[in-house]
Amino acid sequence: MISLIKLLRPHQYIKNGFVLVGVLFGHQWTIDSISKALLAFIAFCLIASSVYILNDIMDIEADKNHPTKRNRPLPSGKVSLSTAKMFLVILVMGAFTLSYLVSM
């Protein structure tokens, strides 16, 4: 479970917080605008994680030979390639679903 979380790279999510700045500085503090901004934030996090996973899948062989990247979940074998691919699909589907809900 910890390896799956590391695969997502949640420490990178702070950058997605900029989605919330518009609501904050636009003084749009309604339940609707705040909930849509939070859904957009989550969608950004999901799609960002899916890109990280895709990158790790594409670079797995090179990462196995890298002094630090070889410790990442995929090159180290802590997460299987099939699990990473399945997780990638789930994340993309979740991000698109949330994006659709925000646009309604």
OpenMM code with the backbone's topology and positions (N, CA, C; nanometers):
from openmm import Vec3, app, unit

residues = "MET ILE SER LEU ILE LYS LEU LEU ARG PRO HIS GLN TYR ILE LYS ASN GLY PHE VAL LEU VAL GLY VAL LEU PHE GLY HIS GLN TRP THR ILE ASP SER ILE SER LYS ALA LEU LEU ALA PHE ILE ALA PHE CYS LEU ILE ALA SER SER VAL TYR ILE LEU ASN ASP ILE MET ASP ILE GLU ALA ASP LYS ASN HIS PRO THR LYS ARG ASN ARG PRO LEU PRO SER GLY LYS VAL SER LEU SER THR ALA LYS MET PHE LEU VAL ILE LEU VAL MET GLY ALA PHE THR LEU SER TYR LEU VAL SER MET".split()
positions = [
    Vec3(0.0818, -0.1192, 0.0000),
    Vec3(0.0000, 0.0000, 0.0000),
    Vec3(0.0871, 0.1270, 0.0000),
    Vec3(0.1919, 0.1268, 0.0794),
    Vec3(0.2817, 0.2423, 0.0844),
    Vec3(0.3484, 0.2638, -0.0506),
    Vec3(0.3823, 0.1552, -0.1186),
    Vec3(0.4456, 0.1671, -0.2503),
    Vec3(0.3494, 0.2266, -0.3524),
    Vec3(0.2211, 0.1915, -0.3441),
    Vec3(0.1218, 0.2512, -0.4348),
    Vec3(0.1090, 0.4014, -0.4097),
    Vec3(0.1114, 0.4389, -0.2842),
    Vec3(0.1029, 0.5813, -0.2518),
    Vec3(0.2269, 0.6542, -0.3037),
    Vec3(0.3440, 0.5939, -0.2879),
    Vec3(0.4663, 0.6553, -0.3404),
    Vec3(0.4611, 0.6671, -0.4921),
    Vec3(0.3998, 0.5683, -0.5579),
    Vec3(0.3862, 0.5717, -0.7035),
    Vec3(0.3061, 0.6941, -0.7478),
    Vec3(0.2092, 0.7353, -0.6664),
    Vec3(0.1243, 0.8508, -0.6982),
    Vec3(0.1964, 0.9848, -0.6828),
    Vec3(0.3014, 0.9874, -0.6036),
    Vec3(0.3791, 1.1083, -0.5724),
    Vec3(0.2910, 1.2212, -0.5161),
    Vec3(0.2207, 1.1936, -0.4073),
    Vec3(0.1312, 1.2957, -0.3504),
    Vec3(0.2024, 1.4218, -0.3024),
    Vec3(0.3327, 1.4147, -0.2783),
    Vec3(0.4055, 1.5355, -0.2380),
    Vec3(0.4048, 1.6416, -0.3484),
    Vec3(0.3715, 1.6024, -0.4691),
    Vec3(0.3648, 1.6967, -0.5813),
    Vec3(0.2295, 1.7689, -0.5886),
    Vec3(0.1319, 1.7261, -0.5096),
    Vec3(-0.0035, 1.7801, -0.5194),
    Vec3(-0.0152, 1.9260, -0.4772),
    Vec3(0.0781, 1.9748, -0.4008),
    Vec3(0.0708, 2.1125, -0.3528),
    Vec3(0.0568, 2.2107, -0.4690),
    Vec3(0.1197, 2.1789, -0.5821),
    Vec3(0.1119, 2.2664, -0.7004),
    Vec3(-0.0315, 2.2764, -0.7529),
    Vec3(-0.1086, 2.1705, -0.7348),
    Vec3(-0.2456, 2.1710, -0.7843),
    Vec3(-0.3363, 2.2605, -0.7000),
    Vec3(-0.2860, 2.3045, -0.5863),
    Vec3(-0.3628, 2.3941, -0.5014),
    Vec3(-0.3926, 2.5282, -0.5664),
    Vec3(-0.3194, 2.5597, -0.6722),
    Vec3(-0.3465, 2.6853, -0.7424),
    Vec3(-0.4869, 2.6878, -0.8024),
    Vec3(-0.5468, 2.5723, -0.8201),
    Vec3(-0.6850, 2.5661, -0.8689),
    Vec3(-0.7781, 2.6363, -0.7696),
    Vec3(-0.7422, 2.6315, -0.6430),
    Vec3(-0.8267, 2.6891, -0.5383),
    Vec3(-0.8089, 2.8400, -0.5231),
    Vec3(-0.7038, 2.8951, -0.5806),
    Vec3(-0.6738, 3.0375, -0.5653),
    Vec3(-0.7833, 3.1246, -0.6264),
    Vec3(-0.8388, 3.0834, -0.7375),
    Vec3(-0.9441, 3.1625, -0.8023),
    Vec3(-1.0642, 3.1815, -0.7127),
    Vec3(-1.1045, 3.0764, -0.6456),
    Vec3(-1.2176, 3.0848, -0.5536),
    Vec3(-1.1828, 3.1759, -0.4356),
    Vec3(-1.0618, 3.1609, -0.3867),
    Vec3(-1.0186, 3.2392, -0.2713),
    Vec3(-1.0148, 3.3883, -0.3022),
    Vec3(-0.9424, 3.4262, -0.4071),
    Vec3(-0.9259, 3.5677, -0.4386),
    Vec3(-1.0447, 3.6274, -0.5132),
    Vec3(-1.1269, 3.5429, -0.5724),
    Vec3(-1.2464, 3.5916, -0.6401),
    Vec3(-1.3640, 3.6079, -0.5463),
    Vec3(-1.3419, 3.5762, -0.4199),
    Vec3(-1.4460, 3.5852, -0.3171),
    Vec3(-1.5723, 3.5091, -0.3570),
    Vec3(-1.5518, 3.3976, -0.4240),
    Vec3(-1.6632, 3.3106, -0.4649),
    Vec3(-1.6773, 3.1978, -0.3631),
    Vec3(-1.7174, 3.2317, -0.2424),
    Vec3(-1.7183, 3.1354, -0.1336),
    Vec3(-1.8545, 3.0715, -0.1153),
    Vec3(-1.9124, 3.0273, -0.2258),
    Vec3(-2.0388, 2.9539, -0.2170),
    Vec3(-2.0079, 2.8046, -0.2125),
    Vec3(-2.1027, 2.7292, -0.1647),
    Vec3(-2.0856, 2.5836, -0.1581),
    Vec3(-2.0581, 2.5283, -0.2975),
    Vec3(-2.1290, 2.5782, -0.3976),
    Vec3(-2.1122, 2.5297, -0.5346),
    Vec3(-1.9714, 2.5579, -0.5881),
    Vec3(-1.9240, 2.6810, -0.5711),
    Vec3(-1.7923, 2.7147, -0.6262),
    Vec3(-1.6800, 2.6453, -0.5491),
    Vec3(-1.6943, 2.6352, -0.4194),
    Vec3(-1.5917, 2.5674, -0.3399),
    Vec3(-1.5895, 2.4184, -0.3719),
    Vec3(-1.7056, 2.3564, -0.3847),
    Vec3(-1.7090, 2.2126, -0.4151),
    Vec3(-1.6541, 2.1845, -0.5545),
    Vec3(-1.6858, 2.2702, -0.6515),
    Vec3(-1.6307, 2.2519, -0.7861),
    Vec3(-1.4792, 2.2715, -0.7875),
    Vec3(-1.4313, 2.3678, -0.7109),
    Vec3(-1.2867, 2.3904, -0.7036),
    Vec3(-1.2174, 2.2704, -0.6383),
    Vec3(-1.2776, 2.2145, -0.5357),
    Vec3(-1.2196, 2.0966, -0.4707),
    Vec3(-1.2202, 1.9758, -0.5644),
    Vec3(-1.3292, 1.9590, -0.6405),
    Vec3(-1.3336, 1.8498, -0.7385),
    Vec3(-1.2277, 1.8696, -0.8466),
    Vec3(-1.2097, 1.9943, -0.8892),
    Vec3(-1.1065, 2.0234, -0.9893),
    Vec3(-0.9675, 1.9943, -0.9321),
    Vec3(-0.9455, 2.0298, -0.8063),
    Vec3(-0.8185, 2.0007, -0.7408),
    Vec3(-0.7924, 1.8505, -0.7390),
    Vec3(-0.8920, 1.7735, -0.7009),
    Vec3(-0.8767, 1.6276, -0.6976),
    Vec3(-0.8526, 1.5724, -0.8371),
    Vec3(-0.9250, 1.6245, -0.9372),
    Vec3(-0.9054, 1.5797, -1.0755),
    Vec3(-0.7630, 1.6086, -1.1223),
    Vec3(-0.7116, 1.7270, -1.0889),
    Vec3(-0.5731, 1.7613, -1.1239),
    Vec3(-0.4754, 1.6652, -1.0573),
    Vec3(-0.5006, 1.6321, -0.9318),
    Vec3(-0.4128, 1.5394, -0.8596),
    Vec3(-0.4147, 1.4016, -0.9252),
    Vec3(-0.5340, 1.3553, -0.9631),
    Vec3(-0.5450, 1.2243, -1.0271),
    Vec3(-0.4737, 1.2210, -1.1613),
    Vec3(-0.4916, 1.3251, -1.2412),
    Vec3(-0.4285, 1.3250, -1.3733),
    Vec3(-0.2771, 1.3441, -1.3601),
    Vec3(-0.2332, 1.4225, -1.2615),
    Vec3(-0.0894, 1.4378, -1.2393),
    Vec3(-0.0276, 1.3041, -1.2005),
    Vec3(-0.0933, 1.2314, -1.1112),
    Vec3(-0.0423, 1.1005, -1.0705),
    Vec3(-0.0395, 1.0041, -1.1878),
    Vec3(-0.1401, 1.0124, -1.2745),
    Vec3(-0.1419, 0.9222, -1.3898),
    Vec3(-0.0258, 0.9527, -1.4839),
    Vec3(0.0098, 1.0785, -1.4975),
    Vec3(0.1246, 1.1155, -1.5816),
    Vec3(0.2545, 1.0649, -1.5188),
    Vec3(0.2664, 1.0757, -1.3863),
    Vec3(0.3851, 1.0222, -1.3186),
    Vec3(0.3956, 0.8713, -1.3398),
    Vec3(0.2831, 0.8019, -1.3298),
    Vec3(0.2842, 0.6567, -1.3505),
    Vec3(0.3216, 0.6233, -1.4945),
    Vec3(0.2622, 0.6950, -1.5897),
    Vec3(0.2947, 0.6718, -1.7303),
    Vec3(0.4435, 0.6945, -1.7550),
    Vec3(0.4976, 0.8007, -1.6991),
    Vec3(0.6403, 0.8282, -1.7134),
    Vec3(0.7234, 0.7148, -1.6530),
    Vec3(0.6835, 0.6673, -1.5365),
    Vec3(0.7569, 0.5577, -1.4731),
    Vec3(0.7499, 0.4302, -1.5565),
    Vec3(0.6349, 0.4054, -1.6189),
    Vec3(0.6205, 0.2874, -1.7050),
    Vec3(0.7132, 0.3005, -1.8265),
    Vec3(0.7137, 0.4178, -1.8869),
    Vec3(0.7944, 0.4390, -2.0073),
    Vec3(0.9449, 0.4328, -1.9772),
    Vec3(0.9833, 0.4754, -1.8568),
    Vec3(1.1258, 0.4842, -1.8220),
    Vec3(1.1728, 0.3719, -1.7303),
    Vec3(1.0942, 0.2664, -1.7143),
    Vec3(1.1254, 0.1644, -1.6141),
    Vec3(1.2641, 0.1030, -1.6336),
    Vec3(1.3024, 0.0737, -1.7548),
    Vec3(1.4327, 0.0097, -1.7782),
    Vec3(1.5482, 0.1039, -1.7457),
    Vec3(1.5370, 0.2292, -1.7868),
    Vec3(1.6424, 0.3268, -1.7556),
    Vec3(1.6480, 0.3531, -1.6058),
    Vec3(1.5309, 0.3569, -1.5419),
    Vec3(1.5265, 0.3830, -1.3981),
    Vec3(1.5890, 0.2697, -1.3169),
    Vec3(1.5843, 0.1485, -1.3684),
    Vec3(1.6458, 0.0355, -1.2976),
    Vec3(1.7960, 0.0537, -1.2829),
    Vec3(1.8570, 0.1294, -1.3751),
    Vec3(2.0019, 0.1512, -1.3723),
    Vec3(2.0420, 0.2837, -1.3080),
    Vec3(1.9448, 0.3623, -1.2678),
    Vec3(1.9723, 0.4932, -1.2077),
    Vec3(1.9959, 0.4756, -1.0576),
    Vec3(2.0945, 0.5491, -1.0018),
    Vec3(2.1293, 0.5292, -0.8605),
    Vec3(2.0154, 0.5565, -0.7612),
    Vec3(1.9284, 0.6524, -0.7885),
    Vec3(1.8189, 0.6806, -0.6948),
    Vec3(1.6829, 0.6365, -0.7476),
    Vec3(1.6613, 0.6509, -0.8781),
    Vec3(1.5312, 0.6146, -0.9352),
    Vec3(1.5044, 0.4648, -0.9273),
    Vec3(1.6075, 0.3852, -0.9125),
    Vec3(1.5874, 0.2399, -0.9039),
    Vec3(1.5127, 0.2005, -0.7771),
    Vec3(1.5041, 0.2932, -0.6810),
    Vec3(1.4312, 0.2671, -0.5571),
    Vec3(1.2832, 0.3021, -0.5656),
    Vec3(1.2405, 0.3586, -0.6770),
    Vec3(1.0987, 0.3897, -0.6960),
    Vec3(1.0194, 0.2596, -0.7038),
    Vec3(0.8890, 0.2667, -0.6783),
    Vec3(0.8081, 0.1441, -0.6712),
    Vec3(0.8130, 0.0537, -0.7947),
    Vec3(0.8100, 0.1093, -0.9142),
    Vec3(0.8106, 0.0245, -1.0346),
    Vec3(0.9461, -0.0385, -1.0628),
    Vec3(1.0540, 0.0383, -1.0741),
    Vec3(1.1821, -0.0264, -1.1052),
    Vec3(1.2305, -0.1211, -0.9954),
    Vec3(1.1906, -0.0943, -0.8717),
    Vec3(1.2334, -0.1811, -0.7613),
    Vec3(1.1508, -0.3095, -0.7545),
    Vec3(1.0377, -0.3126, -0.8257),
    Vec3(0.9524, -0.4308, -0.8251),
    Vec3(0.8520, -0.4344, -0.7113),
    Vec3(0.8447, -0.3280, -0.6324),
    Vec3(0.7476, -0.3232, -0.5226),
    Vec3(0.6049, -0.3112, -0.5746),
    Vec3(0.5903, -0.2549, -0.6940),
    Vec3(0.4618, -0.2480, -0.7639),
    Vec3(0.4823, -0.3099, -0.9005),
    Vec3(0.3959, -0.4031, -0.9362),
    Vec3(0.4106, -0.4699, -1.0655),
    Vec3(0.3673, -0.3773, -1.1792),
    Vec3(0.4164, -0.4066, -1.2969),
    Vec3(0.3816, -0.3285, -1.4152),
    Vec3(0.2316, -0.3360, -1.4431),
    Vec3(0.1730, -0.4530, -1.4276),
    Vec3(0.0287, -0.4672, -1.4529),
    Vec3(-0.0532, -0.3877, -1.3522),
    Vec3(-0.0114, -0.3857, -1.2271),
    Vec3(-0.0816, -0.3057, -1.1257),
    Vec3(-0.0705, -0.1575, -1.1583),
    Vec3(0.0464, -0.1132, -1.1993),
    Vec3(0.0665, 0.0273, -1.2351),
    Vec3(-0.0218, 0.0663, -1.3533),
    Vec3(-0.0308, -0.0202, -1.4530),
    Vec3(-0.1149, 0.0086, -1.5695),
    Vec3(-0.2623, 0.0160, -1.5306),
    Vec3(-0.3058, -0.0765, -1.4457),
    Vec3(-0.4444, -0.0758, -1.4005),
    Vec3(-0.4728, 0.0522, -1.3203),
    Vec3(-0.3807, 0.0870, -1.2336),
    Vec3(-0.3949, 0.2077, -1.1540),
    Vec3(-0.3994, 0.3310, -1.2432),
    Vec3(-0.3178, 0.3338, -1.3472),
    Vec3(-0.3157, 0.4438, -1.4433),
    Vec3(-0.4526, 0.4626, -1.5072),
    Vec3(-0.5118, 0.3553, -1.5525),
    Vec3(-0.6441, 0.3623, -1.6169),
    Vec3(-0.7493, 0.4127, -1.5188),
    Vec3(-0.7465, 0.3621, -1.3964),
    Vec3(-0.8433, 0.4045, -1.2947),
    Vec3(-0.8286, 0.5538, -1.2646),
    Vec3(-0.7062, 0.6001, -1.2538),
    Vec3(-0.6824, 0.7414, -1.2251),
    Vec3(-0.7313, 0.8317, -1.3384),
    Vec3(-0.7036, 0.7925, -1.4615),
    Vec3(-0.7483, 0.8728, -1.5764),
    Vec3(-0.9006, 0.8756, -1.5827),
    Vec3(-0.9633, 0.7605, -1.5632),
    Vec3(-1.1099, 0.7566, -1.5646),
    Vec3(-1.1682, 0.8425, -1.4525),
    Vec3(-1.1070, 0.8366, -1.3353),
    Vec3(-1.1529, 0.9195, -1.2241),
    Vec3(-1.1360, 1.0673, -1.2516),
    Vec3(-1.0235, 1.1043, -1.3095),
    Vec3(-0.9975, 1.2454, -1.3416),
    Vec3(-1.0974, 1.2966, -1.4448),
    Vec3(-1.1229, 1.2182, -1.5478),
    Vec3(-1.2200, 1.2605, -1.6498),
    Vec3(-1.3612, 1.2695, -1.5926),
    Vec3(-1.3961, 1.1774, -1.5073),
    Vec3(-1.5285, 1.1798, -1.4444),
    Vec3(-1.5449, 1.3054, -1.3591),
    Vec3(-1.4451, 1.3348, -1.2780),
    Vec3(-1.4520, 1.4547, -1.1953),
    Vec3(-1.4539, 1.5824, -1.2797),
    Vec3(-1.3760, 1.5821, -1.3865),
    Vec3(-1.3744, 1.6977, -1.4771),
    Vec3(-1.5117, 1.7213, -1.5381),
    Vec3(-1.5758, 1.6135, -1.5738),
    Vec3(-1.7129, 1.6245, -1.6291),
    Vec3(-1.8063, 1.6808, -1.5248),
    Vec3(-1.7971, 1.6326, -1.4029),
    Vec3(-1.8859, 1.6809, -1.2960),
    Vec3(-1.8629, 1.8292, -1.2676),
    Vec3(-1.7397, 1.8747, -1.2760),
    Vec3(-1.7088, 2.0156, -1.2528),
    Vec3(-1.7684, 2.1007, -1.3635),
    Vec3(-1.7722, 2.0499, -1.4841),
    Vec3(-1.8212, 2.1287, -1.5973),
    Vec3(-1.9727, 2.1379, -1.6032),
    Vec3(-2.0420, 2.0632, -1.5221),
    Vec3(-2.1897, 2.0656, -1.5244),
    Vec3(-2.2440, 2.1866, -1.4517),
] * unit.nanometer
topology = app.Topology()
chain = topology.addChain("A")
for resn in residues:
    res = topology.addResidue(resn, chain)
    for name in ("N", "CA", "C"):
        topology.addAtom(name, app.Element.getBySymbol(name[0]), res)
